[in-house]
Amino acid sequence: MRPLLVVTAVALVACQTATPIDPARSLAGTWTLVAAERELLDGSRVPDYGAHPSGRLTIDADGRYSLRIFSAERRNFASGDKATGTDAETRQAVLGASTHYGAIVLRNGVL
């Protein structure tokens, strides 16, 4: 058993001294959303933002990102002006989109 532990320890040291891959740089680019799901408390998954959501994730080489997700079922405001939309139209617009930005944070080298 001891020789196996020694070999494992040597392998881990070798991995630590190798040039690390920067996860933020390896993810840099523009990504297209293919699905958006929500996991329920029982572990099951349900579609979020409808059956065919659209979205983009953009990550720069420094790990800064911008994410946009939209429900494909979102309808235009009847008036053509969101400032004069009904409460129901505004609620649907807000709940049918998610946008945010930030920076990828590494904890102990892990995303």
N, C-alpha and C positions, 0 to 999 in steps of 0.2 A: 504494500500500500504506500509506503514512503516514497519509492521512486516516482510513482504517479503524481504525488503531491509536489515533488520537486520540479518535475517537468511542467506541471501546470503553472507553478509560480514563475518559472523562467519564461514561459509563453506569455504570461500576463505582463511581466516586466518588459519584454520585447514589444508588446503591443503599446504600452505606455510611452516608450521612447520613440516610436515611429511618428512620422509627421501626421498630426491629427487632421481629419477632414472637418472643415468648418461647415456645419449643417446649414447655416444661413446662406453661405455661398453656393452650396450644392442645390439649394432650393430656389435660388434666384431665377426670376423669369415671370412670365404671365401664365397662369393656370386657369383652365375653363372648368366650371362646376359641372359635374355629371350627375350628382344626386345630393339631396339634403334630407337627412333623416333625424328624427328625435328618438332617443331611447327612453322608454317608459320605466317606471319603477320595477315592473316585473321582468325587465330585460328585453321585452319585445321592441321592435322598431317600427315607426310609422313615418310616412312621408311628411316632410315639413316644407312649407312654401309650395304645396301642390304636387301634382304628378310629374311635371316637367319644369322645375325651376331653372332659372338662368343666373349666371353669376361669373365673376372673375376674382381671382386672387393674384395680386402683384406683389412680388418680393424683390427688394433690391439686394445688392451684394453685401450691404451692411446689416441685413436682417430686418429692415423696416418693411412693413406690409400695409396693404390696403385691400379690404375685402368687401365685395358687393354681392348680395344675393337678392333676387327678386322672384316673386311668384309669377308663373306664366299666366295665371288666371286674373291678374290685376286688370281692372277696367279703367278706362279714361274717365275723368270727371265729366259729367253730363254738360256742364257749362263750358268746358274747355279751359277753365281757370281754377287751379287748386285753391286759390284764396277764397273762392266763393263756393267751395264744395260743401255738400251736406255732411252732417256728423257721420253718417254711415259710410260715405265715400272717403272721408278723411281717415276713419278707423280702418277701413279696408286697405288704404294706401300705406298706412303706418305698419299694420300687422303683416302686410305682404312684402315687406322689404327689410333687409338688415345690412347696414353698412358700418364699418368701423375700420380703424387703422391703429397701428402701434408698432412694437418691435418684438421680434422673436427673442424670448428669454431662455438662456441655457442655464440649467441647474445641474452641476456636476457633469457638464458636457452633454447633457441630454435635453432635447426639446421639451 
